[in-house]
Amino acid sequence: MTVSRQDLEEAIAAYWKIKEEQAAKARAKKAANMAKDKKAAEILGTPGASADAKELAMSVTIAESDSNSDVFAGQDSGDETGTEGAVRGGKQFDPIVDLIARFFREAGYPESCIQTTSQLELPGSYRPQKKWDLVVHWGDTLVAAFELKALGGPSYGNNFNNRVEEAVGSATDVRRAFSKIYLKSENPWLGYFFIMQDDEKSRRSVGIAKSPIIVDAAWRGKSYQGRGGMFCERLLEDELYDGICYVTAPMGNGKFSEPSIAVGWDAFAEAVAGRISALQKQGIPGPKIPRQSTWSAPAIFE
């Protein structure tokens, strides 16, 4: 059994479905909060309201204010498509995580070595740990770690810059940790999955701001989809990640496009398969999971 392009289409369709369900819940919560806030304001503005009623109304107003602050503070958490996605359960990537995990399940890795919901923290160099979206390990060997990110409208500019900084920072941090601290460990194999919403705005050419330093001409005239392709290609060229899949898809649709074949699904699947094959030659996975000792301290995989 292999992981096919059709499987990816189905996973992307499921991703959009979960995001829409989360957005609907966020809209319902916002409407309920507005209704409560309006009622509280009416009580506070009523001269004859009792002190107890006004105290309760004030507490509701303060609670809603704090709740809204939490919502807006989390808007740029990696894969929102507007403010409706600000309140989310972190589950929208589950179908794609499960799809990638299938490569390793089919290669014989037990579920205890495929972390999809917990024990996802890897050691860093500039910080103690960083949480990834999928971690596969065999004893003290880090088989693979994957970061999954998305970018959607209505705001692309700042969020695109954030995706770049996150991707570069995450890879640099864990690679430095393994090269400087965990010297006896297998070099980390890192994967990156990036999906961008396909719409008119993401396809439109983006201008370059004035700068005292000449900007790389390769960026000129690119759309955000084009920038995403260059971004992912360069992550791969500079060996920050070993396997990258970059796709675009209209909201609600599993039919995806690949702006750059070099970082398309087939190249990504081949890279993952290559990693699995290379470790199989070392006897990984084997009949017995070895004791973890080199880098996976108890706080990480316990």
C-alpha positions, 0 to 999 in steps of 0.5 A, a space after each residue: 500500500 502506498 500513499 498516493 496523490 489521491 490520498 493527499 487530495 482527500 486529506 486536504 479536503 478534510 483539512 478545509 472541512 475541519 477549518 470551516 467547522 472551527 470557523 463556524 464555532 468561532 463565529 457562534 462564540 463571537 455572536 454569543 459573546 456580543 449578545 452577552 456584552 450587549 445585555 451587560 451594557 444594558 444593565 449597566 446603563 439602567 439607573 434602577 438596576 440593583 448593585 448585584 446585577 451591575 456587579 454581575 454585568 461588569 464581571 461579564 464585560 471584563 471576562 469577555 474582554 479578556 476572552 477577546 484579547 486571547 482570541 486576537 493574540 492567537 490570530 497569527 498562530 500559523 495557519 489562520 485564514 482571517 480572524 474566524 480561524 483565531 479560535 482553533 483546536 489545533 486539529 485541522 492538520 490531523 488528516 495530513 499528519 496522519 497521511 504522512 505518518 502512514 509512510 512510517 506505519 507501512 514501513 513497520 514503525 510501531 505506534 509508540 514511535 510515531 508521535 502525533 498528539 503528544 511527546 512532540 518536543 525536540 531539544 533546541 539550542 537557542 531554547 530548551 525545546 520546540 514542539 513539532 507536528 509529527 515526530 518519528 523516532 527509534 530509540 535515541 534515533 530521530 527518524 524524522 520530524 515534520 512541521 506543518 504550516 498554512 497561509 491564507 487570506 485575507 492578509 498574506 504579507 505579514 503572515 508570509 514573513 512569519 512563516 519564513 521566520 518560523 521555518 528557518 528558526 525551527 530548523 536552525 534551532 534543532 540542527 544546531 542542537 544536534 550538531 553541537 550538543 547531541 554529537 553521537 546522535 544521527 543527524 536530524 531528518 526534517 520535513 516541512 509541509 506548507 499549504 497556501 490558499 489558492 485565491 485571486 489575492 495569492 495569485 496576484 503579483 506583489 510589489 517590492 518595498 523601497 530599500 537602500 539595498 538592492 533586492 534579489 531580482 528573483 523576487 520581483 513580479 512574484 505572487 505570494 504563491 510564487 514567493 512560497 515556491 522560492 521560499 521552499 526551494 531555498 529551504 531545501 537548497 540550503 539543507 534546512 529541511 530534507 523533504 518539503 511539500 508545498 501545495 496550493 488549494 482553493 478553500 474547501 477543495 482538495 484539488 491541489 496545485 504545485 507551483 514548484 515541482 522541486 518541492 511538490 508532493 512526488 519529490 516530498 514522498 520520494 524524500 521520505 521514502 529515501 529516509 526510510 530506505 536509508 535507515 532500513 539498511 541500518 536495521 531500523 526499524 528492527 525487532 526490538 526498540 533500543 533504549 533511548 539514551 543519547 538525546 531523548 531525555 525523560 522530559 521529551 519522550 516519557 
